[in-house]
Amino acid sequence: MTQVVYIGGVEGGATHSKLVICDQSGKVLASAKGPSTNHWMVGIPEVAKRIDTMAREAKAQANIPETHRLSAMGLCLSGAEQDATNKELENYLKTHYPDVADRYMVGSDTVGSIATASNVGGMVIISGTGSNTLLRNPDGSTYGCGGWGHMIGDEGSAWWISKHAIKIVFDHEDNFRRSKLCVERVWELIREHFGVKTRSDLLDYCYAKFCKTTFSGLCAKLAKCAREEDDPLCRKLFEDAGQELARSVCALSPRISPTLISKCGKLDIVCVGSVWLSWELLEPGFTKELECAKFKYDLNLLKLTNTMALGAAYLAADTFELELPRDYSQNYEVFYGHRAVVNGSATNGSSNGSNGTTTNGTKNGVANGTKNETANGTNGTAKNGTNGTTNGTNGN
């Protein structure tokens, strides 16, 4: 008797994770949510345990026996950048949780994000709790910028914006580097968020009580203040973050294969993470950096309208040559189009329509919804099938 084929995928973030199970027709049968699956933060044993918990929950939803192993499981996780630790996680799962799946494909969340939107390649910028940028060319070669964690990088992330705000206030109060913009409202938000009265009180949260997600939580309050109160320093923090995110794109520019551009006609960049929900605040700095660097390619910024766990499942299916039809056009929509400057002119702006057309200077394409999960879009068309090549030109 032929065993029924089920393929799983995990979107593993530094804060939240999601697992899906697909049948051989590509239909999502069940999904489950869980906490962080970044092994640098919680350790490999805990990551494996959390994957097993989500798998058992999803199997129950789909009426799949717990002991029925998935034919393959794709794990696209935050922090999964090294082959050695990825293999260690795979072996740990097979040894301690043998009923989850027969085979695993383990990779980073950046790779999974690109795979959710296209099998040709492209770029992804993750900006949530942390940040990371990755380019994938059609030949499978990948190049990264960032992703080194908060001690070294995470530029443009929620962590970075929050830390940047605190640093500006401290430097101003020390008369070390006086801010040209008023710091009072930002300092008030910092005190409210951490429940402190003085700068010395805050040190406990920087050391003994340090929690990256707690720090990052300040970012949402700064964004709200920027939008609703138009506070100049709050707006400047996000403009600076937008510039940092665009800088990572420019850094990878020399690595972009001409084949990628010729196949797509432009560079598609998948934007993942809660910071992108504040695109209207990031946009001035992002576009300024592209223009200053004279970025030579047209590009579209995409938001995923389906979970990146689907991309993880696609990668698992392709790795082990399993059939898994997919329609990439249902997984993303264009929210901003940037045109390279040619003879001093370009057409740039945020997307307003379902076909991704752009309008100069508008700011209506702000990503809405929960992190990595937004309403379904209809941009681009694609052939269904295991290796369905993205054909869509909508959104140009």
Secondary structure, DSSP 4 states (H G I P E B T S, - for coil): -PPPPEEEEEEE-SSEEEEEEEETTS-EEEEEEEE---HHHH-HHHHHHHHHHHHHHHHHHTT--TTS-BSEEEEEETT---HHHHHHHHHHHHHH-TTSBS-EEEEEHHHHHHHHH-SS-EEEEEESSSEEEEEE-TTS-EEEEE---TTT--TTSHHHHHHHHHHHHHHHHTTSS--SS--HHHHHHHHHHHT-SSHHHHHHHHTTT--HHHHHHHHHHHHHHHHHT--HHHHHHHHHHHHHHHHHHHHHGGG--HHHHHHHSSEEEEEESGGGGGHHHHHHHHHHHHHHTT--S-EEEEEESS-THHHHHHHHHHHTT------GGGSEEEEEEE---BTTB---EEE-STT--EEET-------SBTTB------S-B--STT--B---TT-
